[in-house]
Amino acid sequence: MIEVKNITIQYPTETPIQDMSFLIRKGEKVCLVGESGSGKSSLLNAIAGFVSLTTGTILVDHISLHPKSLPEIRKKLAWLPQELNLELDTVLNLVYYPFSFKENKKIRPSKQQVQNVFATLLLEAPLLEKQLSEISGGQKQRVALASVLLLNKAILLLDEPSAALDDRATKALSLLLNSLTNTTILISSHDKRLIDNMERIIEIKNKY
């Protein structure tokens, strides 16, 4: 489902990923681990098409990643960065933000569908009526996760999805991710609570 072939990602002052290869099969749940700055986020961003490769190739569902194929590839995946820099005011607007784009308008979920995903992430329905400024960082992170999950994409790319979550919420997230049997999931994490519940680990080591 995701094939990374001899890729290098190089910035002016560092090379976080050098000559890296791996294969993730359909439905696998895989975690990227490594020290801060080892390139986990860069790798996820590259697969999502937000960071250019210096060398190498990435294939998503047998489609080679390049500017012309990017729209087709993005139809297959959902990506959640560590931090959302969106100028949104309400929880409801955050949930429905991805569905404001043309390609997602037809799959806009009902309020009941949103509440169902909220429940699996231990979020209460009344939260939908709140301002983002009124909720905690952990709640905001789970709201963003709910939004991404509601896209029902074949591939999920999640960057540190449990960073602001307590033990109970992290357990709920792990159970939910593992219940998505047909979804290919690639996350980055430092969180042992989450790492231990993934099927496979890929360790990234700095080479510079």
Beta strands, then each sheet from edge to edge (+ up, - down):
strand 1: 2-9
strand 2: 17-24
strand 3: 29-33
strand 4: 55-60
strand 5: 63-64
strand 6: 77-80
strand 7: 155-159
strand 8: 184-188
strand 9: 200-203
sheet 1: 2+ 1- 4+ 5-
sheet 2: 6+ 7+ 8+ 3+ 9+
end
